Structures are given as structure tokens and as C-alpha cells.
Amino acid sequence: MKFVALLVATLFALATATLPGNLGVIKHQLPSYVFEDLTSEDPFTSEDPFTSAATSALFVRGGGVVSKDTAVASTFVVAGLYGLQFFLAPAFVISQNFKVTPDKYHNFLGRFCGATMLLLLYSLKHLSPHGAFCVSFFWNAVVALIGPVYAELRLETTPLHTVTAPIFVGGVLLLHALAAM
């Protein structure tokens, strides 16, 4: 039950943070001084040199510590590799990550999962940059919770899964979070 509550809270937070126009909703929930730099027309007028430099750098970049294109590209690399592996060699991927001998049902679901990942990537290419970023961020957050996090908590995983899954999925989510700043 805690897992479901965590999933719902994360999905809600991501949906409200990444949809356009939600800054106004967030502004009413936080003190006004939090948004002082965001409301000024000129980011170069801050008196604090560090804030001025950081704000100026983000203003020149167009926002975010990491570009949204880089975050989406990370999804293409990680999901593309996993998608190809699941589609072409599901038994190999399953046996490398879990303490189970894959049968024909595992292989079927693995191929299905791989095809879905690859079709998602194809779809991301045809969305606007902002739309691709939002879908990518949301998808990675959901996948992280129902995939590697759930597997580590509830399934018998191999040491390879324990090491690689948090690095890949956590790294992709971190890039998305930095791009959303």
C-alpha cells in the first residue's frame, strides 16, 4: 500500500511540475521571496554576485542546469538499449537481472515490453521538444517506481541489477530533474 501511495504522490508531483502554466499555482503556495528572481525582467540586476552569475548562466542557457534535449537524449540511450535487448534477447536480459529461469511467457512479455519501449522512443521523436521532455520525465519516473525500485524491494534480483538499474534509471531521472530547474 505504501508503494501505491508513493507512486501516486510522485506522479502528481511530476504532472504538476512539468505542465506549462503551473508556476502560477506553485507561486500561491510558497512565500513570494522564493520567486523574486523569476519575476524580474532582467536576471542581471541581482545584488548577490553568486545569484547573479547563476541566474545569468541559466538565463543564457534558456533555463535548467542540463538542457531538456540532453535529458530526452538520455532516455533514448538507456531505454533504447534496454528496449533492443528486451525485444531481441528477452531471456538473456531476464536471466542477467533476476534469479529465475525464463520460460516462454517471460520471453513473450519481454518482447512486448521491448517493442513498447522502442515505440515510445519513436513517438518522442515526433513530439515538440517540451512535449517530449514532459512525456520522457513522466515515463522515466513511472518506470523507475514500477520497475527497478519494485524489483529491488519485492523480487529476487542479481547483483548486476542491484548495481546497474539505480545508476541508469536514477541517472536519467537526475538529468530530467536538473533540466526542469
Buried (B, 14 or more C-beta within 10 A) or exposed (E): EEEEEEBEEBBEEBBEBBEEEEEEEEBEEEEEEEEEBEEEEEBEEBEEEEEBEBBBEBEEEEEBBBBBEBBBBBBBEBBBEBBBBBBEBBBEBBBEBBEEEBEEEBBEBBBEBBEBBBEBBEEBEEBEEEEBBBBBBBBBBBBBBEBBBEBEEEEEBBEEBEEBBBEBBBEBBEBBBBBBE
